[in-house]
Amino acid sequence: MNTRVLTGITTTGTPHLGNYAGALRPAIEASALPGVDAFYFLADYHALIKADDPVRVSRSRLEIAATWLAAGLDPERVTFYRQSDIPEIPELSWILTCVTPKGLMNRAHAYKASVDQNTEKGVEPDDGVTMGLFSYPVLMAADILMFNANKVPVGRDQIQHLEMARDIAQRFNHTYKGDYFVLPEVVIAEEVATLPGLDGRKMSKSYNNTIPLFEGGAAALRSAVMRIVTDSRQPGEPKEADDSHLYTLFRAFATHEESAEFRAALLAGMGWGEAKQALCDRLERELSEKRERYDELMAKPDEIEDILQAGAAKARKLATPLMERVREAVGLRTLRGSGTTKAAGKKAAAKAARFVSFREDGQFRFRLMSAEGEELLLSVAYADPKEAGATMKRLQGEGAAVVVEGAAYAVTLDGAVVAHGPAGLDAATAAAGAERTRAALASLQAG
């Protein structure tokens, strides 16, 4: 069974070295692993919380898309899209908002930090706090739950938001009595989750302490590295490598052997200037070719747009059926066939998902058909028609699980496969078919 991995970057600025090491690189590496179904996106709705400059937001979307692709993301292998191209995400965000306790949002770190800052200034606690800032953990939950991601690579400062997404998913599943959302797991690369910036604090645009990734070329990279704050120990004096953020940066891009050599050189008295040059050289070996690809992509925005539009279409094949199921769960159902007359009842029944049993080569099987007449499942063969009938009956109750594995999906009871989805699917179509199957089984259970 595939593991779905999802991550995104907010489009509020130019990507820096910390974005690359803490999010992009591990995400791209994960996407190349067997059994991984990867979703990566530009979080441009989130950008509106922090930036009111439309030129900056627009430019950042281009830069970050080019960075993903230049860093090695394969859009044919993954689902790569802009958040704002998926209308189901804000719809899901609102529905989740309606089941999220305000007290949960009160505990969000970003909101609490704003309140604390206002208190120190002696102004109203919520001065300058928008509803976007207050409730953006719900939007983040929608990003994750929309595609039922199993694992989400994030920095340590985002762990709380993953916990909130789990809380929100559990509450919705409990309230509407179904397995609508998978509970996501956080993934952190311990050594590179949060890189230090020039001053030793977390590398962040808000601290103005970042090291550029591609913008400005090798000269800008070297200029930034040479400004990294170090202690006053002179060449020849042993350095405290483990307490040096210069060493932390080097280790994030080097092999274990290279890191050990660098650490030993610091302990032996290597000067800080020489150490910074060694860091520059190591970074150039990793980034120079990627920087060239980035420059090529920045000169071809139409090529990037085509890639993003194709990714959005791929993503919506999953988002649309899931939202249909969620809308059904909360009561936002179609009015067609909802009348009380006998004729209306027959019409509604005719359009409902249904099982169709048949005999083939002396064996008994059944199909699950959607309301639109699509075959969602074909059962295994049974020698006894009563056993086939009993299985159909159990599928209309609880205990059935729809599982996706690569480009196929199936339904299990007590851990055993009892029916398969159609053959010849790709991974995205299989996942979408699985969502439609869950919705069809849920409608039968509800009926």
Order of alpha helices (4+ residues) and beta strands (2+ residues): beta-alpha-beta-alpha-alpha-beta-alpha-alpha-alpha-alpha-beta-alpha-beta-alpha-alpha-alpha-alpha-alpha-alpha-beta-beta-beta-alpha-beta-beta-beta-alpha
